[in-house]
Amino acid sequence: MNIYLIILLSITPILSGILYSFTLSVPVIGELFTYILPFTVICVWFYLGYYLARQNKLNFWYWTGITHASGFICLILHFIGFYALESTPKPLALISGLFVNTLAPFISRIAMIFERVPNETTRFTETFIQISGILFMLLVFICGYIRSKIANKK
């Protein structure tokens, strides 16, 4: 597979986050995409790990770094926007959440358990969504990678 196609597939969560953000306000499509996009991104991410395990050009750590670089950049932008700057600029807050935006409805429910006020979203909730979303995507990628290695040994 071409390295440019791999890079394009590695920004799939960001592209789906943009699509999710735009279609969220559309009545029927937004509700449908709330459930379809997370599973689609998870399947693409699993397949990407599965496919990259079969490539002998680079090892696991390089593929993990290449595919998750956009997620780590979004995490750095999140920390800059929410903790380093006094007032969070709105574009920076939107850009930093794109990598895990499609997973946010599911992950935010877990984060809200630890909030003092029920159904309140704070900095803690946003940071929890960012970190756990990246860790979840990393877990899905590793599962696809390991599944491919197990299938190759048989």
C-alpha positions as CSV (number, residue, x, y, z in Angstrom):
1,M,0.0,0.0,0.0
2,N,1.2,3.5,-0.8
3,I,2.4,5.5,2.2
4,Y,0.1,8.4,1.1
5,L,-2.9,6.1,1.2
6,I,-1.8,5.0,4.7
7,I,-1.6,8.6,5.8
8,L,-5.0,9.3,4.3
9,L,-6.5,6.3,6.2
10,S,-4.8,7.5,9.4
11,I,-6.7,10.8,9.3
12,T,-10.0,8.9,8.9
13,P,-11.1,9.7,12.5
14,I,-10.5,13.4,11.8
15,L,-12.5,13.3,8.6
16,S,-15.3,11.4,10.3
17,G,-15.2,13.9,13.1
18,I,-15.7,16.7,10.6
19,L,-18.6,14.8,9.0
20,Y,-20.1,14.1,12.4
21,S,-19.9,17.8,13.4
22,F,-21.6,19.0,10.2
23,T,-24.4,16.4,10.2
24,L,-25.2,16.5,13.9
25,S,-27.7,19.3,13.5
26,V,-29.5,17.5,10.6
27,P,-32.6,15.8,12.3
28,V,-32.6,12.3,10.9
29,I,-29.1,12.0,9.4
30,G,-27.4,13.3,12.6
31,E,-29.1,10.7,14.8
32,L,-28.2,8.0,12.3
33,F,-24.6,9.1,12.0
34,T,-24.3,9.2,15.8
35,Y,-24.5,5.4,15.8
36,I,-23.1,4.5,12.4
37,L,-19.9,6.6,12.3
38,P,-18.3,5.3,15.5
39,F,-18.6,1.7,14.3
40,T,-17.4,2.6,10.9
41,V,-14.3,4.3,12.2
42,I,-13.6,1.4,14.6
43,C,-13.8,-1.1,11.7
44,V,-11.6,1.0,9.4
45,W,-9.1,1.4,12.3
46,F,-9.1,-2.3,13.0
47,Y,-8.6,-3.1,9.3
48,L,-5.8,-0.6,9.1
49,G,-4.0,-2.3,12.0
50,Y,-4.7,-5.7,10.3
51,Y,-3.3,-4.6,7.0
52,L,-0.3,-2.8,8.3
53,A,0.8,-5.9,10.2
54,R,1.2,-7.6,6.9
55,Q,3.6,-4.9,5.6
56,N,7.2,-5.7,6.2
57,K,8.5,-2.2,5.5
58,L,8.3,-0.9,9.1
59,N,7.7,-2.4,12.5
60,F,4.8,-2.0,14.9
61,W,6.1,1.2,16.6
62,Y,6.6,3.1,13.3
63,W,3.1,2.1,12.1
64,T,1.6,3.1,15.4
65,G,3.4,6.4,15.4
66,I,2.3,7.2,11.8
67,T,-1.3,6.2,12.3
68,H,-1.8,7.9,15.7
69,A,0.2,11.1,15.0
70,S,-2.9,13.0,14.1
71,G,-4.5,11.9,17.4
72,F,-1.5,13.0,19.4
73,I,-1.4,16.3,17.6
74,C,-5.0,16.8,18.5
75,L,-4.2,15.9,22.1
76,I,-1.4,18.5,22.3
77,L,-3.8,21.1,20.8
78,H,-6.3,20.2,23.4
79,F,-3.8,20.7,26.3
80,I,-2.7,24.0,24.8
81,G,-6.2,25.2,24.3
82,F,-7.7,24.1,27.6
83,Y,-4.8,24.4,30.0
84,A,-2.0,26.7,28.6
85,L,-4.2,29.5,27.3
86,E,-6.3,31.7,29.6
87,S,-9.4,31.7,27.5
88,T,-10.0,28.8,25.1
89,P,-10.2,29.9,21.5
90,K,-13.2,28.3,19.9
91,P,-11.5,27.1,16.7
92,L,-8.7,25.4,18.7
93,A,-11.2,23.7,20.9
94,L,-13.1,22.4,17.9
95,I,-10.0,21.2,16.0
96,S,-8.5,19.5,19.1
97,G,-11.6,17.2,19.4
98,L,-11.9,16.0,15.8
99,F,-9.9,12.8,16.3
100,V,-12.2,11.4,19.0
101,N,-15.4,13.4,18.1
102,T,-17.3,10.4,16.8
103,L,-16.6,8.4,20.0
104,A,-17.5,11.3,22.3
105,P,-21.2,10.4,22.9
106,F,-20.1,7.0,24.3
107,I,-17.0,8.0,26.2
108,S,-18.6,11.1,27.7
109,R,-21.1,9.0,29.6
110,I,-18.2,7.3,31.4
111,A,-16.5,10.7,32.1
112,M,-19.7,12.2,33.5
113,I,-19.8,9.6,36.3
114,F,-16.9,11.4,37.9
115,E,-18.4,14.9,37.7
116,R,-19.7,16.6,40.8
117,V,-22.8,17.9,39.0
118,P,-24.7,15.3,36.9
119,N,-24.7,15.9,33.2
120,E,-22.1,18.7,33.4
121,T,-19.3,18.9,30.9
122,T,-16.1,20.5,32.3
123,R,-12.4,20.5,31.4
124,F,-12.1,17.1,33.1
125,T,-14.7,15.6,30.9
126,E,-13.1,17.0,27.7
127,T,-9.7,15.8,28.7
128,F,-11.0,12.4,29.7
129,I,-12.7,12.1,26.3
130,Q,-9.5,13.0,24.5
131,I,-7.2,10.6,26.4
132,S,-9.6,7.7,26.6
133,G,-10.6,8.1,22.9
134,I,-7.0,8.0,21.8
135,L,-6.3,5.0,24.0
136,F,-9.4,3.2,22.7
137,M,-8.3,3.8,19.1
138,L,-4.9,2.6,20.0
139,L,-6.4,-0.6,21.5
140,V,-8.5,-1.2,18.3
141,F,-5.4,-0.7,16.1
142,I,-3.4,-3.1,18.3
143,C,-6.2,-5.7,18.2
144,G,-6.2,-5.6,14.4
145,Y,-2.4,-5.8,14.3
146,I,-2.3,-8.8,16.7
147,R,-5.2,-10.5,14.8
148,S,-3.2,-10.3,11.6
149,K,0.0,-11.6,13.2
150,I,-2.0,-14.6,14.6
151,A,-3.6,-15.2,11.2
152,N,-0.2,-15.2,9.5
153,K,1.2,-17.8,11.8
154,K,-1.6,-20.4,11.0
